[in-house]
């Protein structure tokens, strides 16, 4: 394989998926299966040569030689974009975006773990509902149990600040999965991990006899002060992917992995970390799963997963900054919105910041059941507050759009 082509593909400003390399004629590559195999082997060779721009992670693998990422133009640019945004925001506000929006981000995190999989009426009715569940020890509804477990898991991390160990991860998993597992998905008494093999779609989790060895490598990696300093905001998400990869449990691996990323951010005081990843993942599960699949299909090349995390972090940072700007505009006239309304508005900004949409589109944004009249009432309320502008299309239907001057930050760039 030509060195110049290799350099461009691996270390250039774009990071191509296997689909790109094999089937996107516009790129001009169109790799055969043999050439693709050579390409993947070439990355392994570069790792063995200790290339300065490839990070070989000390994590045990079971289906590839290495677990790594490429610190080339693409990932460096994505990292720089996010960090620049965060630092510029801090310079202006003297506080972090997370600290200013902590209640909303934590609440959104809890509800995002059940949106789209369970039917909850008026999910964005956040603070009051969470308070009710938190103070009730006799809940029976499945949705409420999951929320209660999420609250208890966050409470465990924030109040105890536990060290990331096998024993404490077991505690966290038990908190998250309490009263939620089918009998066949429960761990054996005295076992920290599953005792049988699992398939995750088309992929195998680690064989049960090497799970402990894999997880021990994760604890060693995550608790090494040199790694915390070296990888900073990336470390929690490296661990996030690795738990999904190993799949140490029969169920609740994803929820546990996402909570672990929060846990490692919190105990290591990574104040610039994107704390809204759970809601971001929920808003576009397809991109999340594609990032995982691309990583699995390229011998655990985490460039895809970490690039997704950084690009999403930049986007959601701008979403929250737009919300803050709109709040400041409303405050000039003494107006405000309820927490439910802010939740709806956030969904609109994320899903459709610059085009007209109808009430049916709105249903898709909020992932919730609602009557047409209820949706139009909410949207017309935003019109009355000067947040949305309204028009009528050729079908004589009301359509809406966020007023362009209220989006101070372009989330599409």
matplotlib code that plots the C-alpha trace (Angstrom):
import matplotlib.pyplot as plt

x = [0.0, 1.4, 2.8, 1.2, -2.2, -1.8, -0.7, -3.7, -6.2, -4.9, -3.5, -5.4, -8.3, -11.0, -11.3, -13.0, -15.2, -14.9, -18.0, -16.3, -13.2, -15.0, -18.1, -17.8, -16.7, -16.4, -13.4, -11.6, -10.4, -12.9, -10.8, -11.2, -11.6, -7.9, -6.8, -8.9, -7.3, -3.9, -4.9, -6.0, -2.8, -0.8, -2.2, -1.1, 2.3, 2.5, 1.6, 4.4, 6.8, 5.6, 4.3, 4.1, 0.6, -1.0, -1.9, -1.7, -3.9, -2.8, -6.2, -6.6, -8.3, -9.8, -10.5, -7.7, -4.1, -4.6, -7.0, -5.9, -6.7, -5.0, -4.1, -3.9, -5.3, -9.0, -9.0, -6.7, -9.0, -12.1, -10.4, -9.1, -12.6, -14.2, -11.5, -11.4, -15.2, -15.0, -12.1, -13.6, -16.9, -15.1, -13.1, -16.3, -18.4, -15.8, -17.7, -18.0, -21.0, -21.7, -21.7, -24.2, -26.5, -25.9, -29.5, -30.7, -27.9, -28.2, -32.0, -31.8, -29.2, -31.7, -34.6, -32.5, -31.7, -35.4, -36.7, -37.3, -37.3, -40.2, -43.3, -43.3, -45.9, -44.4, -40.8, -39.5, -41.5, -38.3, -37.5, -40.9, -41.1, -37.6, -38.2, -41.4, -39.6, -36.6, -38.7, -40.8, -39.5, -42.5, -42.5, -43.7, -43.9, -41.0, -40.2, -40.1, -37.8, -35.3, -35.4, -35.0, -32.0, -30.4, -30.8, -29.3, -26.4, -25.6, -26.0, -23.6, -21.0, -21.4, -21.7, -19.2, -16.8, -15.8, -12.6, -13.1, -12.6, -14.1, -16.0, -17.4, -18.3, -20.3, -22.1, -22.9, -24.2, -26.4, -27.8, -28.6, -30.1, -32.0, -35.4, -35.0, -33.4, -35.0, -34.1, -31.8, -29.9, -29.0, -25.4, -24.7, -24.3, -20.7, -20.0, -18.9, -19.5, -21.6, -21.0, -21.9, -21.1, -23.2, -23.8, -24.2, -25.8, -23.2, -20.4, -19.3, -18.6, -15.4, -15.5, -16.6, -13.2, -11.3, -13.7, -12.0, -8.6, -10.0, -11.7, -8.6, -6.8, -9.5, -9.2, -5.4, -5.7, -8.3, -6.6, -3.1, -2.4, -0.2, -3.1, -5.5, -3.1, -2.3, -5.8, -7.8, -11.3, -10.9, -10.1, -13.7, -14.9, -12.2, -13.5, -17.1, -16.3, -14.2, -17.1, -19.4, -16.6, -16.1, -19.8, -19.2, -22.9, -25.9, -27.8, -27.4, -23.9, -24.7, -26.2, -23.4, -20.8, -22.3, -22.5, -18.9, -17.9, -19.7, -18.1, -14.5, -15.2, -16.4, -13.8, -11.0, -12.5, -12.4, -14.3, -14.2, -15.8, -19.0, -21.6, -24.5, -23.4, -26.3, -28.9, -26.8, -26.7, -30.4, -31.1, -29.3, -28.7, -27.9, -24.7, -23.7, -24.1, -22.3, -19.4, -19.3, -19.7, -17.0, -14.6, -15.4, -15.0, -11.5, -9.8, -10.8, -9.7, -11.3, -10.7, -14.2, -15.8, -13.7, -14.3, -18.0, -17.8, -15.8, -18.0, -21.1, -19.6, -19.0, -22.5, -24.2, -22.1, -23.4, -27.0, -26.7, -25.1, -28.0, -30.5, -28.6, -28.8, -32.6, -33.0, -31.1, -33.4, -36.6, -35.2, -35.1, -38.9, -39.2, -40.4, -39.3, -40.3, -41.0, -38.5, -40.8, -40.8, -37.1, -36.8, -39.0, -37.1, -33.8, -35.1, -36.1, -32.7, -31.0, -33.1, -34.1, -32.3, -32.8, -35.7, -39.5, -41.2, -44.7, -46.4, -45.6, -41.9, -42.2, -43.5, -40.3, -38.1, -39.5, -39.9, -43.2, -46.9, -49.0, -52.2, -52.1, -53.9, -51.3, -48.4, -49.8, -50.6, -46.9, -45.6, -48.0, -46.8, -43.3, -44.6, -46.2, -42.9, -41.1, -39.0, -40.6, -42.0, -45.1, -46.2, -48.8, -47.7, -49.5, -51.4, -52.9, -50.9, -49.1, -45.3, -42.8, -39.1, -36.8, -36.2, -32.7, -31.5, -32.1, -29.5, -26.3, -24.2, -24.4, -24.5, -24.2, -20.6]
y = [0.0, 3.4, 5.3, 8.7, 7.1, 5.4, 8.6, 10.5, 7.9, 7.2, 10.6, 13.0, 15.5, 12.9, 9.4, 7.0, 4.1, 0.7, 1.6, 4.8, 3.0, 0.1, 1.7, 5.5, 6.1, 9.8, 9.2, 7.3, 4.4, 1.5, -1.0, -4.7, -7.0, -8.0, -4.3, -3.6, -6.5, -5.1, -1.7, -3.0, -5.0, -1.9, -0.1, -3.0, -2.7, 1.0, 0.2, -2.3, 0.3, 2.6, 5.3, 8.6, 9.3, 6.0, 5.4, 1.7, 1.3, -1.2, -3.0, -6.7, -7.7, -10.9, -10.5, -8.2, -7.6, -4.1, -1.5, 1.9, 5.2, 7.4, 10.9, 12.3, 15.5, 14.3, 13.5, 16.4, 18.8, 17.4, 17.6, 21.2, 22.3, 21.0, 22.3, 25.7, 26.0, 25.1, 27.4, 30.3, 29.8, 29.6, 32.7, 34.7, 33.2, 32.3, 29.0, 25.8, 25.1, 22.0, 23.9, 26.4, 23.8, 20.9, 20.4, 20.2, 17.9, 15.5, 15.4, 14.9, 12.1, 10.2, 10.5, 9.9, 6.4, 5.4, 7.7, 5.8, 2.3, 2.8, 5.0, 7.8, 10.5, 14.0, 12.9, 16.4, 17.1, 16.6, 18.1, 17.5, 13.9, 13.0, 14.5, 12.4, 9.2, 10.0, 10.4, 7.3, 3.9, 1.9, 2.3, -0.5, 1.0, -0.3, 3.2, 4.6, 1.8, 2.6, 6.3, 5.5, 3.2, 6.0, 8.5, 6.0, 5.3, 9.0, 9.4, 6.5, 8.2, 11.8, 11.1, 8.2, 9.1, 5.4, 4.3, 2.6, -1.1, -4.4, -4.4, -0.9, -1.5, -4.5, -2.3, 0.3, -2.5, -3.9, -0.4, 0.2, -3.2, -3.6, -5.2, -4.8, -8.1, -11.2, -14.3, -15.6, -12.3, -12.3, -13.0, -16.1, -15.6, -14.5, -13.7, -10.3, -11.0, -13.2, -17.0, -17.7, -16.3, -13.5, -12.1, -8.3, -8.1, -9.6, -9.5, -11.7, -10.3, -11.6, -15.3, -15.7, -17.2, -14.1, -11.4, -10.9, -10.5, -8.0, -6.0, -6.0, -4.4, -1.7, -1.0, -0.8, 1.5, 3.9, 4.2, 4.9, 8.6, 8.8, 7.7, 10.2, 13.0, 11.8, 11.1, 13.5, 13.9, 10.9, 8.4, 8.0, 7.4, 4.9, 3.0, 3.5, 1.7, -1.0, -2.1, -2.3, -4.4, -6.8, -6.9, -8.3, -8.7, -10.3, -7.0, -3.4, -3.1, 0.1, 1.9, 0.7, 1.9, 5.3, 5.7, 4.6, 7.5, 9.9, 8.2, 8.6, 12.2, 12.9, 11.3, 12.6, 16.1, 16.4, 19.7, 20.2, 16.8, 16.6, 15.6, 15.4, 12.3, 10.1, 12.5, 13.1, 9.3, 9.0, 11.8, 9.9, 6.3, 5.5, 7.6, 6.0, 2.5, 3.3, 4.6, 1.4, -0.8, 1.1, 0.6, -3.1, -3.6, -2.0, -4.2, -1.9, 1.4, 3.8, 6.8, 6.3, 6.2, 9.0, 11.2, 10.7, 11.7, 14.8, 16.0, 15.3, 17.2, 20.2, 20.2, 19.8, 22.5, 24.9, 23.6, 24.5, 27.9, 28.6, 27.8, 30.1, 32.9, 32.4, 32.5, 35.8, 37.2, 36.1, 37.5, 41.0, 41.0, 39.0, 35.9, 32.3, 28.8, 25.8, 22.9, 20.9, 23.6, 24.0, 20.3, 20.5, 23.6, 21.8, 18.9, 21.3, 23.0, 19.6, 18.1, 21.0, 24.3, 26.0, 24.5, 24.6, 21.6, 20.5, 18.9, 15.4, 16.2, 17.5, 14.1, 12.6, 15.1, 14.5, 10.7, 11.0, 10.4, 13.5, 14.7, 17.0, 19.7, 19.3, 19.6, 22.7, 24.3, 24.0, 25.2, 28.1, 29.0, 29.3, 31.5, 33.8, 34.1, 35.1, 31.9, 30.3, 31.9, 30.3, 29.9, 27.9, 25.5, 24.5, 21.8, 24.5, 23.1, 25.1, 24.9, 26.4, 27.5, 28.8, 32.5, 32.6, 35.6, 33.5, 30.9, 32.7, 29.6, 27.4, 23.8, 22.5, 23.7]
z = [0.0, -1.0, 2.0, 0.9, 0.6, 4.0, 5.7, 4.2, 5.3, 8.8, 9.9, 7.7, 8.5, 8.0, 9.5, 7.1, 8.0, 6.3, 4.3, 3.1, 2.1, 0.3, -1.2, -1.4, -5.0, -4.4, -2.1, -4.9, -2.7, -3.2, -1.2, -2.0, 0.9, 0.5, 0.5, 3.5, 5.4, 4.4, 5.7, 9.1, 9.4, 8.5, 11.5, 13.7, 12.1, 12.9, 16.5, 16.7, 15.3, 18.2, 15.9, 17.9, 16.6, 17.6, 21.3, 22.1, 25.2, 27.9, 27.8, 27.2, 24.0, 22.9, 19.2, 18.1, 18.8, 20.2, 21.6, 20.3, 18.8, 16.2, 17.4, 13.9, 12.3, 12.7, 16.4, 17.3, 15.5, 17.2, 20.6, 19.9, 18.8, 22.0, 24.4, 22.7, 23.1, 26.7, 27.6, 25.8, 27.6, 31.0, 30.2, 29.6, 32.4, 35.0, 35.5, 33.5, 31.3, 33.5, 36.8, 35.4, 34.1, 36.5, 37.6, 34.0, 32.8, 35.7, 35.4, 31.6, 32.1, 34.3, 32.0, 28.8, 30.1, 29.7, 26.9, 23.7, 25.4, 27.9, 27.6, 30.1, 29.8, 29.8, 30.3, 30.4, 33.6, 35.4, 38.8, 40.4, 39.2, 40.2, 43.7, 44.0, 43.1, 45.2, 48.3, 47.7, 48.9, 47.8, 44.1, 41.8, 38.3, 36.1, 34.8, 38.3, 39.5, 36.8, 37.7, 41.4, 40.6, 38.5, 41.3, 43.8, 41.5, 41.2, 44.9, 45.4, 43.2, 44.4, 48.2, 48.6, 45.8, 45.6, 44.0, 40.7, 41.8, 41.0, 44.3, 43.8, 40.2, 41.4, 43.8, 41.1, 38.8, 41.5, 42.2, 38.6, 37.9, 41.2, 40.6, 36.8, 35.7, 34.3, 36.3, 33.5, 33.4, 37.1, 38.2, 40.3, 44.0, 44.7, 41.0, 39.9, 36.2, 33.9, 33.8, 30.2, 26.8, 25.2, 21.7, 21.2, 17.8, 15.5, 18.1, 21.0, 24.4, 26.1, 26.9, 30.5, 31.5, 30.6, 31.8, 35.1, 33.4, 31.0, 33.7, 35.9, 33.0, 32.9, 36.7, 36.4, 33.3, 34.8, 38.2, 36.9, 37.6, 34.5, 32.3, 34.0, 33.2, 29.7, 28.4, 30.6, 29.2, 26.9, 29.6, 30.9, 27.4, 26.6, 29.7, 28.5, 25.2, 26.9, 29.1, 26.1, 24.4, 27.2, 28.1, 31.6, 32.4, 30.7, 30.7, 31.8, 30.2, 28.3, 31.3, 33.5, 31.0, 30.7, 34.4, 34.7, 32.4, 34.8, 37.8, 36.4, 35.4, 38.9, 41.1, 38.9, 38.9, 35.2, 35.2, 31.4, 30.7, 28.7, 31.3, 28.9, 26.9, 28.0, 26.7, 23.5, 22.9, 23.5, 21.0, 18.2, 19.1, 15.5, 15.6, 18.9, 17.7, 14.4, 16.4, 18.4, 15.3, 13.4, 16.4, 16.6, 12.9, 12.8, 15.4, 18.3, 16.7, 19.2, 16.9, 15.7, 19.2, 20.6, 17.6, 18.0, 21.7, 20.9, 18.0, 20.1, 23.0, 20.9, 19.5, 22.9, 24.4, 21.8, 22.4, 26.1, 25.2, 22.9, 25.7, 28.0, 25.4, 25.0, 28.8, 28.9, 26.2, 28.0, 31.3, 29.8, 29.9, 33.1, 31.2, 31.7, 30.8, 32.9, 33.2, 30.9, 28.3, 28.4, 27.8, 24.7, 23.4, 23.8, 21.7, 19.0, 18.9, 18.8, 16.1, 13.9, 14.6, 11.3, 9.3, 9.5, 11.2, 12.0, 15.1, 13.8, 13.6, 17.2, 18.3, 16.9, 18.6, 22.1, 21.7, 23.5, 22.9, 22.8, 21.1, 18.1, 20.2, 23.0, 20.7, 18.9, 22.3, 23.3, 20.0, 19.9, 23.4, 22.1, 19.4, 21.9, 23.8, 20.6, 20.4, 17.4, 14.3, 12.6, 9.1, 7.1, 4.4, 1.2, 3.0, 5.3, 8.2, 10.9, 10.7, 13.0, 13.1, 15.8, 15.2, 13.7, 15.9, 19.0, 18.0, 18.9, 18.2, 15.1, 16.1, 12.5, 12.1]

ax = plt.figure().add_subplot(projection="3d")
ax.plot(x, y, z, "-o")
ax.set_aspect("equal")
plt.show()
